[in-house]
Amino acid sequence: MAANFEAELNRQDNVLRTRFSGVVTAAHMAEALAQFEGLLPQLGPGFAILTDLSGLESMELECAPPLARIMELSKARGVSMVVRVIPDTHKDIGLKILSIIHYGRGVRIVTLKTLAEGEQTLASFK
């Protein structure tokens, strides 16, 4: 399966929904970072990010630096909650560790198994 990154911005709810699927390489992650950089200025402080990894097959280790940059930019912009959908815990790809380092305290991180749970968590965020 080819890699895919999708991003959907909801300014009214102050939410950015992202989805990674397939086999994600460092080149794919660099493209995702560029899209993310374009969307972040459109969000206000206190925004939430929902990241759906349901369709993720794998992610190269070299994706860590741009992924860390996304986290740092989000924190600087004022992210308050990150909801991750990871049905298979073996595909966490080191997000817990990266989050501790790059988000630090003050950003609520929630990891769930289904997109429905993720959307429900976002609904309670508002």
Sequence and secondary structure as in RCSB ss.txt:
>XXXX:A:sequence
MAANFEAELNRQDNVLRTRFSGVVTAAHMAEALAQFEGLLPQLGPGFAILTDLSGLESMELECAPPLARIMELSK
ARGVSMVVRVIPDTHKDIGLKILSIIHYGRGVRIVTLKTLAEGEQTLASFK
>XXXX:A:secstr
   EEEEEEETTTTEEEEEEEEEE HHHHHHHHHHHHHHGGGS TT EEEEEEEEEEEE GGGHHHHHHHHHHHH
HHT  EEEEE SSGGG TTHHHHHHHHT TT EEEEES HHHHHHHHHHH 
